[in-house]
Amino acid sequence: MSDLLVIGSGGIGQAFVEQSNIRDPDSRVLQTRRNASGEAEFILDLTDPSTFQPCIDQLKAFEFKPSRIIFAQGLLHNDTQRPEKSLREMDLDWMTEVMRVNALGPMAFMAQLMRLIPRQSAVQIAFLSARVGSISDNQLGGWYGYRASKAALNMLIKTLSIELSRTHPKVQLLALHPGTTDTELSKPFQARVPEGKLFSSTFAASALLDVMESVSGGQSGQFLAWDGTSIPW
Ligand SMILES: NC(=O)c1ccc[n+]([C@@H]2O[C@H](COP(=O)([O-])OP(=O)(O)OC[C@H]3O[C@@H](n4cnc5c(N)ncnc54)[C@H](OP(=O)(O)O)[C@@H]3O)[C@@H](O)[C@H]2O)c1
């Protein structure tokens, strides 16, 4: 039996859990969330390192044997902060928070999680990135913090893929873009999304699971969109 671990219980994260349970009923699907809401939950706040070890210990107690791990957490806005339209709106604390949730936290947790992954295990580890994190594709500007955090995430993924190719040759890392998807994260920005271009969480998760299946066992360190096309870094 193999395990799937989904980090985050937002719109797309929840849909990954549901779709994976349907596709692969023999696997265990484990999920982390920031706040407890039931029994046997894995509590993890990627900006709070004190939650890392208890989560790792719990995974160990579950005899965690992953075949796939998906980082589906993310931060674009909150009740008081919106993505920056111009340099004037730069706020160091907010930008630091976005960077911690989207890029630094996941890699800090990965450093601990890798201790649970034997050197010869075949594990696919996907991180939800975003097309706006592509430096070469940046046509519109704006969204300084979010763009920078996803570009940083992409660089961390690429760098880790090189290290793991030496130590864990069967681990595959992927940066994935789900497309604009109807979740809390995109809600304030949906008005200008063209008709038919706003995906449901179920569609986005399902499309990305198809992509993951199609590239499984292939090159590590790819940046791919929901339709399987490659995105330039
Ligand atoms: N929706 C889109 O259009 C779109 C487009 C491109 C890329 N993406 C990416 O897709 C991913 C999933 O986004 P979504 O649309 O599903 O957003 P969402 O519904 O807002 O979910 C985001 C999740 O991130 C979790 N989170 C926030 N801070 C965290 C922290 N410190 N530690 C652990 N988890 C934390 C939230 O937990 P709580 O529930 O506890 O707040 C929530 O479960 C993100 O990386 C996002 O950047 C989304």
The ligand as an SDF file (V2000), in Angstrom:
LIG
                    3D

 48 52  0  0  0  0  0  0  0  0999 V2000
   -6.8730   29.3080   -7.4200 N   0  0  0  0  0  0  0  0  0  0  0  0
   -6.1440   29.7240   -8.4500 C   0  0  0  0  0  0  0  0  0  0  0  0
   -6.6480   30.3720   -9.3990 O   0  0  0  0  0  0  0  0  0  0  0  0
   -4.6730   29.4190   -8.5140 C   0  0  0  0  0  0  0  0  0  0  0  0
   -3.9550   29.7850   -9.6610 C   0  0  0  0  0  0  0  0  0  0  0  0
   -2.5870   29.5130   -9.7250 C   0  0  0  0  0  0  0  0  0  0  0  0
   -1.9570   28.8730   -8.6540 C   0  0  0  0  0  0  0  0  0  0  0  0
   -2.6820   28.5460   -7.5440 N   0  0  0  0  0  0  0  0  0  0  0  0
   -1.9740   27.9070   -6.4310 C   0  0  0  0  0  0  0  0  0  0  0  0
   -2.6580   26.7370   -6.0310 O   0  0  0  0  0  0  0  0  0  0  0  0
   -2.4300   26.4980   -4.6250 C   0  0  0  0  0  0  0  0  0  0  0  0
   -3.7570   26.1860   -3.9340 C   0  0  0  0  0  0  0  0  0  0  0  0
   -4.5400   27.3510   -3.9560 O   0  0  0  0  0  0  0  0  0  0  0  0
   -6.1220   27.3380   -3.7510 P   0  0  0  0  0  0  0  0  0  0  0  0
   -6.6580   28.0530   -4.9170 O   0  0  0  0  0  0  0  0  0  0  0  0
   -6.5970   25.9750   -3.4060 O   0  0  0  0  0  0  0  0  0  0  0  0
   -6.2240   28.3240   -2.5080 O   0  0  0  0  0  0  0  0  0  0  0  0
   -7.0640   28.2730   -1.1510 P   0  0  0  0  0  0  0  0  0  0  0  0
   -8.3790   27.6290   -1.3630 O   0  0  0  0  0  0  0  0  0  0  0  0
   -7.0190   29.6570   -0.6240 O   0  0  0  0  0  0  0  0  0  0  0  0
   -6.1760   27.3060   -0.2450 O   0  0  0  0  0  0  0  0  0  0  0  0
   -4.9310   27.7210    0.2370 C   0  0  0  0  0  0  0  0  0  0  0  0
   -4.5560   26.8110    1.3590 C   0  0  0  0  0  0  0  0  0  0  0  0
   -3.2700   27.1990    1.8550 O   0  0  0  0  0  0  0  0  0  0  0  0
   -3.3000   26.9880    3.2380 C   0  0  0  0  0  0  0  0  0  0  0  0
   -2.2970   27.7740    3.9300 N   0  0  0  0  0  0  0  0  0  0  0  0
   -2.1770   29.1170    4.0050 C   0  0  0  0  0  0  0  0  0  0  0  0
   -1.1550   29.4380    4.8040 N   0  0  0  0  0  0  0  0  0  0  0  0
   -0.6110   28.2600    5.2370 C   0  0  0  0  0  0  0  0  0  0  0  0
    0.4480   27.9140    6.0950 C   0  0  0  0  0  0  0  0  0  0  0  0
    1.1800   28.8250    6.7280 N   0  0  0  0  0  0  0  0  0  0  0  0
    0.7200   26.5940    6.3160 N   0  0  0  0  0  0  0  0  0  0  0  0
   -0.0140   25.6420    5.7190 C   0  0  0  0  0  0  0  0  0  0  0  0
   -1.0480   25.9040    4.9010 N   0  0  0  0  0  0  0  0  0  0  0  0
   -1.3390   27.2060    4.6790 C   0  0  0  0  0  0  0  0  0  0  0  0
   -4.6870   27.4640    3.6510 C   0  0  0  0  0  0  0  0  0  0  0  0
   -4.9830   26.9490    4.8970 O   0  0  0  0  0  0  0  0  0  0  0  0
   -6.2060   27.5250    5.7810 P   0  0  0  0  0  0  0  0  0  0  0  0
   -7.4150   26.8860    5.1610 O   0  0  0  0  0  0  0  0  0  0  0  0
   -5.8730   27.0380    7.1190 O   0  0  0  0  0  0  0  0  0  0  0  0
   -6.1720   29.0250    5.6300 O   0  0  0  0  0  0  0  0  0  0  0  0
   -5.5120   26.8570    2.5420 C   0  0  0  0  0  0  0  0  0  0  0  0
   -5.8480   25.5310    2.8750 O   0  0  0  0  0  0  0  0  0  0  0  0
   -1.6800   27.7240   -4.1110 C   0  0  0  0  0  0  0  0  0  0  0  0
   -0.2970   27.4460   -4.0680 O   0  0  0  0  0  0  0  0  0  0  0  0
   -1.9440   28.7760   -5.1770 C   0  0  0  0  0  0  0  0  0  0  0  0
   -0.9190   29.7440   -5.2270 O   0  0  0  0  0  0  0  0  0  0  0  0
   -4.0170   28.7900   -7.4560 C   0  0  0  0  0  0  0  0  0  0  0  0
  1  2  1  0
  2  3  2  0
  2  4  1  0
  4  5  1  0
  4 48  2  0
  5  6  2  0
  6  7  1  0
  7  8  2  0
  8  9  1  0
  8 48  1  0
  9 10  1  0
  9 46  1  0
 10 11  1  0
 11 12  1  0
 11 44  1  0
 12 13  1  0
 13 14  1  0
 14 15  2  0
 14 16  1  0
 14 17  1  0
 17 18  1  0
 18 19  2  0
 18 20  1  0
 18 21  1  0
 21 22  1  0
 22 23  1  0
 23 24  1  0
 23 42  1  0
 24 25  1  0
 25 26  1  0
 25 36  1  0
 26 27  1  0
 26 35  1  0
 27 28  2  0
 28 29  1  0
 29 30  1  0
 29 35  2  0
 30 31  1  0
 30 32  2  0
 32 33  1  0
 33 34  2  0
 34 35  1  0
 36 37  1  0
 36 42  1  0
 37 38  1  0
 38 39  2  0
 38 40  1  0
 38 41  1  0
 42 43  1  0
 44 45  1  0
 44 46  1  0
 46 47  1  0
M  CHG  2   8   1  16  -1
M  END
$$$$
